[in-house]
Amino acid sequence: MLLVIARWLLTMFARELLLEYGWQIVSTLLLALVLLVVTVLWALSIIAQPAGIYWLAAQAPREVQAQHPLAPIVIPAPLNPSQPPVIGAAEAMSVHGGGRQWTDGPAYNQFARSSWRAVGMFTAWAPAACSAASLAWMLRAYGQPLSALDDAIALENPPIGISTQQGLMDHTGTQLAVALAHQGLSGFKKHFASTQDLVTGLRDGPLMMDGQRWFGVGHWFVATGADSSGIAIRESSGNDIRRLTWEQLYGPVGWSGWAVGVLP
């Protein structure tokens, strides 16, 4: 008899629970079922990738290390021969305005083994050496050539001034100006407030400039002259780009306005 009463009470209690909470239980079960289906479909889509589960790991956010030759590149439009000559772009020694004498020359390639003395330095520093290649170019232009990019890295005071992960630590170029002074040149850095200001500055000599968005990770290069449509440059990615339009300089390249040069 007690067992029958207990079963009757349990049945009534369960019925009350179902009447009061039944819709909540059903909705929870349906939501769990939907989440399970979505999870299964997501897992199947991952497995379907060519690299399987390793594809998922590749999607994790990663810190950008440094410049590399496979990064997207902005190809400047070719120089129109009908345009006026680029100021300071001649391949011979010349004096610009009241500036010091300097010599133009080919760009260093930071990814070329021949640009480095030690294989260890090449392996560790090549991806981050655009500022070092720009510095080496400037020193050679002003008669202070270095034997290898190893020496340019040393002048940038690693790991404080430059690192293998970030390249030049200060995008305004302080360490580059210090390095020029260390080699006996009157190095300076300046924020150029306008295009005309930059054109005027280039009349006195080449300038090292930071392209904060170039190649997706930033890239230092040397501007050697300017005309109405853009600037002549030397850069070390190995792509031998020699010209940027004004639109490219301020757009995809992302010049901040800072530049480093040698006082007249």
Residue frames as qw, qx, qy, qz and C-alpha x, y, z in Angstrom:
[[0.000, 0.885, 0.465, 0.000, 0.00, 0.00, 0.00],
 [0.304, -0.803, 0.111, 0.500, 2.79, 2.43, 0.91],
 [0.429, -0.133, 0.603, 0.660, 4.55, 1.58, -2.34],
 [0.232, 0.625, 0.656, 0.353, 1.40, 2.37, -4.34],
 [0.130, -0.942, -0.243, 0.190, 0.99, 5.72, -2.52],
 [0.416, -0.594, 0.327, 0.606, 4.66, 6.57, -3.11],
 [0.389, 0.160, 0.666, 0.616, 4.38, 5.80, -6.81],
 [0.105, 0.811, 0.550, 0.169, 1.19, 7.91, -7.04],
 [0.254, -0.893, -0.036, 0.370, 2.91, 10.86, -5.30],
 [0.449, -0.349, 0.497, 0.655, 5.97, 10.52, -7.56],
 [0.325, 0.447, 0.682, 0.479, 3.78, 10.48, -10.65],
 [0.026, -0.922, -0.387, 0.009, 1.88, 13.57, -9.53],
 [0.374, -0.757, 0.166, 0.510, 5.14, 15.38, -8.69],
 [0.438, -0.079, 0.608, 0.657, 6.66, 14.53, -12.09],
 [0.223, 0.671, 0.628, 0.326, 3.48, 15.68, -13.82],
 [0.152, -0.944, -0.190, 0.223, 3.59, 19.02, -12.00],
 [0.429, -0.541, 0.380, 0.615, 7.24, 19.46, -12.97],
 [0.392, 0.224, 0.679, 0.579, 6.47, 18.73, -16.58],
 [0.091, 0.838, 0.519, 0.140, 3.55, 21.16, -16.59],
 [0.236, -0.932, -0.032, 0.272, 5.61, 23.94, -14.99],
 [0.259, -0.706, 0.497, 0.433, 9.06, 23.40, -16.52],
 [0.783, 0.250, 0.548, 0.153, 8.37, 21.22, -19.54],
 [0.511, 0.846, 0.105, 0.105, 8.80, 24.00, -22.13],
 [0.140, -0.883, 0.446, 0.038, 12.10, 25.04, -20.56],
 [0.670, -0.284, 0.671, 0.142, 13.40, 21.47, -20.66],
 [0.730, 0.499, 0.444, 0.144, 12.34, 21.01, -24.26],
 [0.313, 0.945, -0.081, 0.059, 13.86, 24.32, -25.41],
 [0.358, -0.742, 0.560, 0.090, 17.14, 23.50, -23.62],
 [0.739, -0.017, 0.652, 0.169, 17.30, 20.09, -25.30],
 [0.618, 0.723, 0.285, 0.121, 16.60, 21.64, -28.70],
 [0.061, 0.957, -0.283, -0.009, 19.31, 24.28, -28.20],
 [0.542, -0.511, 0.653, 0.134, 21.80, 21.60, -27.18],
 [0.763, 0.296, 0.553, 0.156, 20.90, 19.60, -30.28],
 [0.440, 0.893, 0.057, 0.075, 21.41, 22.64, -32.54],
 [0.180, -0.860, 0.476, 0.049, 24.80, 23.38, -30.95],
 [0.704, -0.216, 0.661, 0.144, 25.82, 19.75, -31.41],
 [0.711, 0.564, 0.392, 0.154, 24.89, 19.82, -35.09],
 [0.226, 0.962, -0.147, 0.048, 26.76, 23.11, -35.65],
 [0.425, -0.691, 0.578, 0.087, 29.84, 21.73, -33.88],
 [0.768, 0.058, 0.614, 0.173, 29.80, 18.55, -35.96],
 [0.589, 0.760, 0.231, 0.146, 29.45, 20.53, -39.21],
 [0.021, -0.947, 0.320, -0.002, 32.29, 22.88, -38.19],
 [0.593, -0.465, 0.644, 0.133, 34.54, 19.92, -37.36],
 [0.765, 0.342, 0.515, 0.182, 33.77, 18.29, -40.69],
 [0.402, 0.911, 0.016, 0.091, 34.64, 21.53, -42.52],
 [0.260, -0.819, 0.508, 0.067, 38.02, 21.66, -40.74],
 [0.709, -0.162, 0.668, 0.156, 38.78, 18.05, -41.58],
 [0.690, 0.622, 0.359, 0.093, 37.90, 18.78, -45.21],
 [0.086, 0.939, -0.289, -0.168, 40.73, 21.34, -45.44],
 [0.752, 0.494, -0.424, 0.101, 43.85, 20.12, -47.30],
 [0.257, 0.447, -0.691, 0.506, 45.92, 20.25, -44.11],
 [0.583, -0.399, -0.707, 0.023, 43.20, 18.87, -41.86],
 [0.507, -0.783, -0.319, 0.168, 43.36, 19.90, -38.23],
 [0.564, -0.234, 0.044, 0.790, 46.69, 21.67, -38.88],
 [0.126, 0.552, 0.374, 0.735, 44.80, 24.22, -40.98],
 [0.423, -0.826, -0.347, -0.135, 43.01, 25.32, -37.81],
 [0.652, -0.525, -0.051, 0.544, 46.30, 25.90, -36.00],
 [0.451, 0.159, 0.279, 0.833, 47.49, 28.01, -38.91],
 [0.068, -0.740, -0.410, -0.529, 44.55, 30.37, -38.45],
 [0.532, -0.682, -0.334, 0.375, 45.60, 31.38, -34.93],
 [0.112, 0.987, -0.062, 0.097, 46.70, 35.04, -34.63],
 [0.832, -0.084, -0.028, 0.547, 50.46, 35.39, -34.94],
 [0.207, -0.847, 0.075, 0.484, 52.78, 38.27, -34.24],
 [0.651, 0.746, -0.060, 0.125, 54.25, 39.74, -37.40],
 [0.810, -0.333, 0.072, 0.477, 57.94, 39.02, -37.25],
 [0.224, -0.601, 0.295, 0.708, 59.61, 41.13, -39.90],
 [0.507, 0.611, -0.270, -0.545, 59.90, 41.89, -43.57],
 [0.618, -0.089, 0.759, 0.184, 60.02, 38.93, -45.91],
 [0.015, 0.245, -0.591, -0.769, 60.25, 38.58, -49.69],
 [0.033, -0.334, -0.902, -0.270, 56.92, 36.77, -49.99],
 [0.077, 0.554, 0.500, -0.661, 54.91, 39.64, -48.51],
 [0.419, 0.769, 0.468, 0.116, 52.47, 41.45, -50.82],
 [0.428, -0.251, 0.170, 0.851, 54.29, 44.08, -52.80],
 [0.304, 0.853, 0.249, -0.344, 53.17, 47.37, -54.28],
 [0.616, 0.135, 0.415, 0.655, 54.61, 47.76, -57.78],
 [0.038, 0.672, 0.071, -0.736, 54.98, 51.45, -58.66],
 [0.645, 0.728, 0.227, -0.049, 54.03, 52.74, -62.07],
 [0.725, 0.086, 0.176, 0.660, 57.03, 53.11, -64.43],
 [0.159, -0.615, 0.007, 0.772, 58.60, 56.52, -64.82],
 [0.550, 0.767, 0.330, 0.011, 57.22, 58.39, -67.81],
 [0.642, 0.013, 0.174, 0.746, 60.20, 59.48, -69.95],
 [0.141, 0.689, 0.295, 0.647, 58.37, 62.69, -70.79],
 [0.491, -0.840, -0.226, 0.050, 58.39, 63.75, -67.15],
 [0.101, 0.888, -0.376, 0.246, 61.10, 66.11, -65.89],
 [0.620, 0.246, -0.677, 0.311, 64.24, 64.39, -64.55],
 [0.705, -0.631, -0.321, 0.021, 64.17, 63.28, -60.94],
 [0.040, -0.884, 0.339, -0.319, 66.20, 65.59, -58.75],
 [0.353, -0.613, 0.676, -0.204, 69.23, 63.78, -57.39],
 [0.926, 0.049, 0.327, -0.184, 68.56, 60.51, -59.18],
 [0.556, 0.697, -0.447, -0.070, 71.63, 60.52, -61.44],
 [0.976, -0.137, -0.086, 0.146, 73.95, 57.52, -61.23],
 [0.605, 0.391, -0.229, 0.654, 76.98, 59.82, -60.78],
 [0.415, -0.409, -0.409, 0.702, 78.42, 61.95, -58.04],
 [0.058, 0.635, 0.307, 0.707, 76.69, 65.31, -57.78],
 [0.119, -0.162, -0.495, 0.845, 75.90, 68.15, -55.42],
 [0.106, -0.639, -0.694, -0.316, 72.23, 69.03, -54.81],
 [0.238, -0.925, -0.180, -0.235, 71.46, 72.60, -53.90],
 [0.063, -0.803, 0.478, -0.351, 73.67, 73.46, -50.96],
 [0.932, -0.311, 0.117, -0.148, 73.93, 69.82, -49.90],
 [0.424, -0.576, 0.668, 0.204, 76.98, 67.65, -49.38],
 [0.456, 0.436, -0.662, -0.404, 78.41, 65.62, -52.23],
 [0.678, -0.108, 0.680, -0.257, 77.07, 62.07, -52.43],
 [0.190, 0.288, -0.808, -0.477, 77.11, 59.17, -54.87],
 [0.832, 0.058, 0.086, -0.545, 74.10, 57.19, -56.01],
 [0.096, 0.343, -0.929, -0.097, 74.39, 53.43, -56.38],
 [0.579, -0.178, -0.709, -0.361, 72.44, 50.18, -56.44],
 [0.666, -0.524, 0.151, -0.509, 70.35, 49.10, -53.50],
 [0.072, -0.311, 0.923, -0.214, 71.55, 46.48, -51.08],
 [0.725, -0.170, -0.510, -0.430, 69.52, 43.26, -51.02],
 [0.433, -0.512, 0.557, -0.491, 68.91, 42.30, -47.41],
 [0.920, -0.022, 0.295, -0.257, 67.93, 38.75, -48.47],
 [0.744, 0.558, -0.358, 0.085, 71.09, 38.10, -50.52],
 [0.881, -0.374, -0.050, 0.285, 73.69, 35.96, -48.78],
 [0.633, 0.332, -0.005, 0.699, 76.40, 38.05, -50.47],
 [0.106, -0.807, -0.016, -0.581, 75.29, 41.12, -48.50],
 [0.701, -0.672, 0.137, -0.196, 76.38, 39.46, -45.25],
 [0.157, 0.640, -0.736, 0.155, 79.67, 38.34, -43.76],
 [0.175, -0.170, 0.916, -0.318, 78.53, 35.69, -41.24],
 [0.347, -0.221, -0.805, -0.426, 75.97, 33.04, -42.09],
 [0.249, -0.446, -0.754, 0.413, 74.57, 33.29, -38.56],
 [0.049, 0.395, 0.142, -0.906, 73.93, 37.00, -38.98],
 [0.280, 0.048, -0.592, -0.754, 72.29, 36.41, -42.34],
 [0.337, -0.314, -0.881, -0.108, 70.00, 33.74, -40.93],
 [0.226, -0.505, -0.635, 0.539, 68.99, 35.75, -37.86],
 [0.048, -0.556, -0.152, 0.816, 68.79, 39.27, -39.24],
 [0.140, 0.087, 0.638, 0.752, 67.95, 39.21, -42.96],
 [0.066, -0.642, -0.721, -0.251, 64.15, 39.49, -42.52],
 [0.282, -0.862, -0.338, 0.251, 64.55, 42.53, -40.22],
 [0.567, -0.307, 0.173, 0.745, 67.41, 44.33, -41.98],
 [0.354, 0.761, 0.392, 0.376, 65.68, 46.91, -44.20],
 [0.190, -0.981, 0.030, 0.022, 66.83, 49.78, -41.97],
 [0.637, -0.498, 0.423, 0.410, 70.36, 48.34, -41.88],
 [0.603, 0.326, 0.516, 0.513, 70.41, 48.09, -45.67],
 [0.139, 0.931, 0.238, 0.240, 69.21, 51.71, -45.92],
 [0.433, -0.857, 0.200, 0.195, 71.90, 52.80, -43.46],
 [0.693, -0.188, 0.491, 0.494, 74.61, 50.93, -45.40],
 [0.471, 0.638, 0.426, 0.435, 73.45, 52.61, -48.62],
 [0.082, -0.990, -0.071, -0.090, 73.59, 56.07, -47.01],
 [0.570, -0.680, 0.335, 0.318, 77.05, 55.51, -45.59],
 [0.663, 0.111, 0.517, 0.530, 78.36, 54.30, -48.95],
 [0.302, 0.830, 0.352, 0.309, 76.75, 57.29, -50.69],
 [0.156, -0.974, 0.117, -0.114, 78.66, 59.66, -48.37],
 [0.462, 0.655, -0.549, 0.237, 81.98, 57.86, -48.69],
 [0.344, -0.456, 0.707, -0.417, 81.78, 55.67, -45.56],
 [0.773, 0.075, -0.502, -0.381, 81.10, 52.19, -47.01],
 [0.668, -0.392, 0.563, -0.287, 80.64, 49.16, -44.78],
 [0.052, 0.340, -0.903, -0.259, 82.00, 45.75, -45.68],
 [0.253, -0.258, -0.912, -0.192, 78.71, 43.95, -44.95],
 [0.461, -0.582, -0.273, -0.612, 75.24, 44.44, -43.48],
 [0.716, -0.351, -0.508, 0.328, 76.58, 42.79, -40.31],
 [0.369, -0.025, -0.225, 0.901, 78.30, 46.11, -39.56],
 [0.249, -0.379, -0.219, -0.864, 75.14, 48.12, -40.18],
 [0.688, -0.499, -0.501, -0.164, 73.24, 45.95, -37.71],
 [0.627, -0.248, -0.404, 0.618, 75.98, 46.58, -35.13],
 [0.134, 0.174, -0.027, 0.975, 75.68, 50.35, -35.65],
 [0.462, -0.454, -0.335, -0.685, 71.96, 50.15, -34.85],
 [0.165, -0.364, 0.661, -0.636, 72.73, 48.88, -31.35],
 [0.736, -0.213, -0.537, -0.352, 70.91, 45.54, -31.09],
 [0.011, -0.482, -0.843, -0.239, 68.78, 44.52, -29.30],
 [0.039, -0.577, -0.407, 0.707, 67.89, 48.02, -28.04],
 [0.182, 0.489, -0.219, -0.825, 67.90, 49.89, -31.33],
 [0.628, 0.267, -0.508, -0.526, 66.95, 46.97, -33.57],
 [0.590, -0.182, 0.743, -0.260, 65.66, 43.45, -33.00],
 [0.030, -0.069, 0.907, 0.415, 65.22, 40.34, -35.12],
 [0.141, 0.503, 0.839, -0.152, 61.49, 40.36, -34.32],
 [0.141, 0.856, 0.390, -0.309, 60.58, 44.00, -34.97],
 [0.543, 0.572, 0.136, 0.599, 63.39, 45.47, -37.02],
 [0.194, 0.330, -0.229, 0.895, 64.20, 49.09, -36.13],
 [0.233, -0.456, -0.765, 0.392, 62.57, 49.74, -32.76],
 [0.031, 0.639, 0.252, -0.726, 61.90, 53.47, -33.25],
 [0.536, 0.581, 0.551, 0.267, 60.01, 54.29, -36.44],
 [0.085, 0.985, 0.025, -0.149, 61.16, 57.93, -36.31],
 [0.776, 0.511, -0.154, 0.335, 64.73, 56.80, -37.05],
 [0.361, -0.895, 0.253, -0.069, 66.59, 58.05, -33.98],
 [0.794, -0.349, 0.432, 0.248, 69.05, 55.15, -34.06],
 [0.714, 0.498, 0.280, 0.405, 69.79, 55.74, -37.74],
 [0.103, 0.945, -0.080, 0.301, 70.69, 59.38, -37.07],
 [0.594, -0.712, 0.374, 0.020, 72.92, 58.26, -34.17],
 [0.865, 0.021, 0.392, 0.312, 74.59, 55.68, -36.43],
 [0.518, 0.753, 0.106, 0.391, 75.36, 58.33, -39.06],
 [0.189, -0.925, 0.245, -0.219, 76.91, 60.55, -36.39],
 [0.814, -0.430, 0.371, 0.122, 78.93, 57.59, -35.09],
 [0.791, 0.245, 0.343, 0.443, 80.50, 57.33, -38.56],
 [0.377, -0.289, 0.106, 0.873, 81.43, 61.01, -38.60],
 [0.031, 0.424, 0.533, 0.732, 78.46, 62.39, -40.53],
 [0.184, 0.008, 0.342, -0.922, 76.04, 65.06, -39.33],
 [0.163, -0.334, -0.898, -0.236, 73.00, 62.84, -39.09],
 [0.294, 0.024, 0.289, -0.911, 69.58, 64.32, -38.40],
 [0.042, 0.418, 0.899, 0.122, 65.99, 63.19, -38.26],
 [0.185, 0.131, 0.035, -0.973, 63.02, 65.36, -39.16],
 [0.349, 0.510, 0.770, -0.157, 59.27, 65.16, -39.51],
 [0.079, 0.024, 0.446, 0.891, 58.45, 66.62, -42.91],
 [0.296, 0.382, 0.524, -0.701, 55.18, 68.48, -42.68],
 [0.625, 0.620, 0.130, -0.455, 54.29, 68.52, -46.38],
 [0.854, 0.344, 0.285, 0.266, 55.19, 67.13, -49.78],
 [0.348, 0.880, -0.109, 0.304, 56.88, 70.41, -50.68],
 [0.444, -0.780, 0.426, -0.111, 58.92, 70.19, -47.50],
 [0.865, -0.122, 0.459, 0.161, 60.09, 66.73, -48.53],
 [0.694, 0.638, 0.151, 0.298, 60.94, 67.84, -52.07],
 [0.031, 0.931, -0.269, 0.246, 63.01, 70.67, -50.63],
 [0.658, -0.580, 0.479, -0.027, 64.76, 68.29, -48.25],
 [0.891, 0.152, 0.371, 0.215, 65.65, 65.91, -51.07],
 [0.456, 0.858, -0.096, 0.216, 67.40, 68.75, -52.92],
 [0.212, -0.817, 0.505, -0.178, 70.03, 68.61, -50.15],
 [0.095, 0.387, -0.917, 0.028, 70.56, 64.85, -50.40],
 [0.558, -0.166, -0.767, -0.269, 68.99, 61.42, -49.96],
 [0.460, -0.373, 0.404, -0.697, 66.73, 60.58, -47.03],
 [0.186, -0.056, -0.978, 0.076, 66.00, 57.31, -45.22],
 [0.515, -0.156, -0.009, -0.843, 62.23, 56.93, -44.84],
 [0.237, 0.014, 0.929, -0.285, 59.91, 54.49, -43.08],
 [0.509, -0.088, -0.515, -0.684, 57.06, 52.85, -44.98],
 [0.366, -0.211, 0.702, -0.573, 54.98, 51.72, -42.02],
 [0.794, 0.212, 0.367, -0.436, 52.49, 49.71, -44.11],
 [0.513, 0.576, -0.545, -0.328, 54.69, 48.58, -46.98],
 [0.430, 0.207, -0.878, -0.026, 54.79, 44.80, -47.51],
 [0.700, -0.478, -0.445, -0.287, 52.22, 44.53, -44.72],
 [0.773, -0.442, -0.296, 0.345, 54.89, 44.79, -42.02],
 [0.172, -0.952, 0.122, 0.221, 56.78, 48.03, -42.67],
 [0.827, 0.225, 0.179, 0.483, 59.89, 48.70, -44.72],
 [0.215, -0.810, 0.140, 0.527, 62.69, 51.31, -44.53],
 [0.699, 0.475, 0.326, 0.423, 64.03, 52.65, -47.82],
 [0.330, -0.424, 0.097, 0.838, 66.06, 55.57, -49.21],
 [0.414, 0.846, 0.335, -0.029, 64.57, 58.38, -51.29],
 [0.598, -0.138, 0.243, 0.752, 67.10, 59.92, -53.66],
 [0.019, -0.068, 0.244, 0.967, 65.03, 62.59, -55.38],
 [0.288, 0.560, 0.687, -0.362, 61.57, 63.82, -56.32],
 [0.011, 0.095, 0.450, 0.888, 59.56, 65.29, -59.15],
 [0.453, -0.089, 0.010, -0.887, 55.93, 66.26, -59.66],
 [0.789, -0.072, -0.426, -0.437, 54.68, 62.67, -59.75],
 [0.919, -0.375, -0.120, -0.014, 56.65, 60.96, -56.98],
 [0.327, -0.802, 0.497, 0.046, 60.04, 59.98, -55.60],
 [0.702, 0.424, -0.570, 0.049, 63.02, 57.95, -56.80],
 [0.710, -0.576, 0.321, -0.248, 64.05, 55.31, -54.26],
 [0.436, 0.365, -0.818, 0.084, 66.50, 52.57, -53.38],
 [0.737, -0.361, 0.284, -0.496, 65.04, 49.70, -51.34],
 [0.036, -0.490, 0.869, -0.052, 66.33, 46.34, -50.14],
 [0.806, 0.024, 0.402, -0.433, 63.51, 43.81, -50.60],
 [0.449, -0.131, 0.808, 0.358, 65.20, 42.30, -53.63],
 [0.474, 0.650, 0.593, -0.008, 62.43, 43.53, -55.93],
 [0.402, -0.029, 0.275, 0.873, 64.54, 46.49, -57.13],
 [0.080, 0.859, 0.501, 0.070, 61.71, 49.01, -56.89],
 [0.471, 0.016, 0.031, 0.881, 63.05, 52.40, -57.92],
 [0.118, -0.236, -0.140, -0.954, 60.06, 54.70, -57.88],
 [0.034, -0.510, -0.800, 0.316, 56.96, 55.48, -55.82],
 [0.037, -0.618, -0.364, -0.696, 54.17, 57.82, -56.82],
 [0.154, -0.308, 0.392, -0.853, 52.96, 60.31, -54.23],
 [0.775, -0.227, -0.121, -0.577, 49.75, 58.28, -53.93],
 [0.861, -0.001, -0.496, 0.113, 51.73, 55.12, -53.19],
 [0.336, 0.303, -0.536, 0.713, 54.00, 56.87, -50.71],
 [0.303, -0.216, 0.376, -0.848, 51.15, 58.21, -48.58],
 [0.819, -0.063, -0.136, -0.553, 48.79, 55.28, -49.26],
 [0.968, -0.041, -0.247, -0.032, 49.92, 51.62, -49.38],
 [0.591, 0.337, -0.474, 0.559, 53.50, 52.40, -48.34],
 [0.559, -0.747, -0.358, -0.016, 52.32, 54.42, -45.35],
 [0.476, 0.285, -0.281, 0.783, 55.13, 56.94, -44.88],
 [0.392, -0.680, -0.529, 0.323, 54.73, 58.62, -41.49],
 [0.080, 0.977, 0.029, 0.196, 56.51, 61.85, -42.40],
 [0.555, -0.727, 0.354, 0.197, 59.73, 61.00, -40.53],
 [0.810, 0.528, -0.132, 0.220, 63.02, 60.81, -42.41],
 [0.650, -0.630, 0.219, 0.364, 66.72, 60.64, -41.60],
 [0.670, 0.688, 0.001, 0.280, 69.50, 62.29, -43.57],
 [0.659, -0.169, -0.066, 0.730, 72.83, 64.09, -43.48],
 [0.025, -0.892, -0.178, 0.415, 72.98, 67.82, -42.85],
 [0.598, 0.760, 0.023, 0.252, 74.26, 69.94, -45.78]]
